[in-house]
Amino acid sequence: MPFYEHTLIARPDLTSQQAQSLGETIAQLVTEQGGKVTKTEYWGLRNLAYRIKKNRKGHYLHFNIDAPAAAVIELERTERINEDILRYLTVRVDKLDDGPSPVMLAKASRDERSRRDREGRGERELRGEREEQPKGEREAREDRI
């Protein structure tokens, strides 16, 4: 069977649990059509590059699908009918990646960076406070004259 990567954007007013249950519904639909979903990723609520149906944000879901073409056609037909789905994209690939997608890797590194920054701020507080200078009595620098 051919391999597909399928990404969809759901409405932003859904909760993350509702968006993930939408993903489970889609996985069930693919299974009923004779395929299987090998990986499901919830990318979270993200900003859109431009407005889609008056929405500026959307819940992103990504699937790796191993299914016949008829299953993908039925999947896309169902998504066109569903009002919770703003956009979808299905791409046929030669092989499926087992590891996390680049979006999830970027999200993990961003989380790690922010955690490292929070730990680093504690060291700054130990250096001491800055001395305050009165606003009107700054030293005149020679290069500004």
PAKEDO-767520 format. One line per field, with one value per residue (C-alpha): x, y, z; residue in three letters; residue number from 1. Coordinates in pm, 1 decimal. Example, Ala and Ser with C-alpha at 12.3 -4.5 7.8 and 13.67 -1.06 7.14 Angstrom:
BEGIN
X <- [1230.0 1367.0] .
Y <- [-450.0 -106.0] .
Z <- [780.0 714.0] .
type <- [ALA SER] .
seq <- [1 2] .
This chain:
BEGIN
X <- [0.0 120.2 235.6 93.1 163.6 -155.8 -178.2 -493.3 -584.0 -886.6 -1081.8 -918.3 -1229.8 -1198.3 -1018.6 -700.0 -888.0 -1155.5 -887.8 -714.0 -1044.1 -1095.7 -761.4 -879.2 -1193.8 -982.4 -757.7 -1066.1 -1197.8 -869.2 -872.0 -1228.6 -1120.8 -845.2 -546.3 -357.3 -227.2 131.1 189.7 -31.2 112.2 -71.2 129.1 -86.0 -260.8 -46.0 -70.1 -169.4 31.5 -292.6 -660.8 -854.2 -1231.5 -1184.9 -950.3 -597.3 -504.8 -567.9 -502.8 -254.1 -264.2 -22.5 -63.2 150.9 -87.8 -37.6 -358.3 -497.2 -587.0 -960.1 -916.6 -745.7 -1019.5 -1283.9 -1080.0 -1061.1 -1431.4 -1517.0 -1288.2 -1454.3 -1789.9 -1661.4 -1699.7 -1431.0 -1156.0 -1028.0 -766.6 -597.8 -309.5 -219.7 117.4 226.4 575.7 812.1 862.4 734.7 964.1 943.8 1091.8 929.0 854.7 1066.4 788.5 799.4 1181.2 1171.1 909.7 1123.1 1436.6 1237.5 1108.8 1460.2 1594.8 1328.5 1394.8 1768.2 1698.8 1486.1 1765.5 2017.5 1817.3 1874.0 2247.5 2190.3 2010.9 2312.6 2540.6 2380.3 2168.3 2266.8 2352.7 2101.8 2222.2 2009.4 1868.9 2005.8 2359.5 2491.4 2854.4 2928.8 3100.2 3373.4 3254.4 2916.9 3062.2] .
Y <- [0.0 356.6 578.8 924.5 1214.6 1394.9 1726.2 1911.2 2236.5 2237.6 2537.7 2728.6 2733.0 2356.6 2243.7 2042.6 1731.2 1783.5 1829.6 1510.1 1319.6 1448.8 1287.2 959.4 977.5 1022.5 730.8 515.5 616.1 516.7 182.4 111.3 175.1 -88.6 126.6 202.7 515.3 454.7 787.1 1066.7 1397.7 1688.6 2002.6 2230.6 2561.0 2759.6 3092.3 3079.3 3267.1 3422.9 3414.7 3102.2 3134.0 3434.1 3241.8 3348.1 3029.1 2658.5 2319.7 2125.4 1744.6 1530.5 1165.6 903.4 679.4 344.7 303.8 245.4 546.0 484.3 533.4 867.5 979.7 891.8 1064.8 1388.1 1369.6 1339.4 1630.6 1853.7 1788.9 1839.5 2203.1 2169.8 2124.5 2443.9 2293.4 1961.7 1841.5 1487.4 1409.5 1071.1 973.6 687.7 583.2 690.8 835.7 661.8 948.4 1275.3 1525.8 1843.0 2048.7 1833.1 1849.1 2229.6 2241.9 2018.4 2228.8 2548.4 2401.7 2297.0 2646.2 2815.5 2575.7 2649.1 3025.0 3003.6 2821.4 3080.0 3374.3 3255.6 3317.7 3678.7 3757.3 3645.5 3907.5 4190.4 4487.2 4761.8 5103.4 5367.6 5696.4 6006.4 6080.9 6431.7 6360.3 6122.5 6147.3 6323.7 6092.0 6232.2 6059.4 6237.9 6586.9] .
Z <- [0.0 -59.3 223.8 295.0 528.1 615.8 802.0 897.9 1069.0 1298.9 1427.7 1715.1 1934.6 1989.7 2302.9 2263.3 2381.5 2115.7 1849.1 1956.2 1958.1 1602.5 1522.1 1673.5 1459.7 1148.0 1244.9 1294.2 949.9 784.5 968.6 854.6 493.2 512.5 605.7 922.4 1090.5 1199.2 1375.8 1507.9 1629.2 1784.8 1708.0 1919.1 1864.8 1621.4 1441.3 1076.1 812.7 686.3 781.1 689.6 722.0 955.3 1189.2 1282.1 1472.3 1436.9 1596.6 1384.4 1359.4 1158.9 1056.4 886.6 693.6 522.3 321.4 -26.5 -241.3 -190.6 185.6 131.5 -107.6 152.8 424.8 226.0 136.5 506.0 595.0 333.8 503.4 860.0 972.1 1240.6 981.0 816.8 582.2 508.7 297.1 194.5 39.3 -94.4 26.8 -56.7 305.9 645.7 912.9 1249.2 1450.0 1544.8 1270.5 1229.8 1390.9 1705.5 1713.3 1691.1 1966.1 2191.4 2137.2 2203.0 2530.2 2626.9 2550.8 2761.6 3049.2 3023.6 3019.4 3332.1 3512.7 3393.6 3530.9 3885.2 3846.4 3740.8 4062.8 4264.7 4102.3 4291.5 4203.9 3964.7 4096.5 4003.9 3861.3 3875.9 3531.7 3497.0 3619.4 3358.6 3270.0 2943.9 2700.0 2480.5 2164.5 2182.3 2196.6] .
type <- [MET PRO PHE TYR GLU HIS THR LEU ILE ALA ARG PRO ASP LEU THR SER GLN GLN ALA GLN SER LEU GLY GLU THR ILE ALA GLN LEU VAL THR GLU GLN GLY GLY LYS VAL THR LYS THR GLU TYR TRP GLY LEU ARG ASN LEU ALA TYR ARG ILE LYS LYS ASN ARG LYS GLY HIS TYR LEU HIS PHE ASN ILE ASP ALA PRO ALA ALA ALA VAL ILE GLU LEU GLU ARG THR GLU ARG ILE ASN GLU ASP ILE LEU ARG TYR LEU THR VAL ARG VAL ASP LYS LEU ASP ASP GLY PRO SER PRO VAL MET LEU ALA LYS ALA SER ARG ASP GLU ARG SER ARG ARG ASP ARG GLU GLY ARG GLY GLU ARG GLU LEU ARG GLY GLU ARG GLU GLU GLN PRO LYS GLY GLU ARG GLU ALA ARG GLU ASP ARG ILE] .
seq <- [1 2 3 4 5 6 7 8 9 10 11 12 13 14 15 16 17 18 19 20 21 22 23 24 25 26 27 28 29 30 31 32 33 34 35 36 37 38 39 40 41 42 43 44 45 46 47 48 49 50 51 52 53 54 55 56 57 58 59 60 61 62 63 64 65 66 67 68 69 70 71 72 73 74 75 76 77 78 79 80 81 82 83 84 85 86 87 88 89 90 91 92 93 94 95 96 97 98 99 100 101 102 103 104 105 106 107 108 109 110 111 112 113 114 115 116 117 118 119 120 121 122 123 124 125 126 127 128 129 130 131 132 133 134 135 136 137 138 139 140 141 142 143 144 145] .
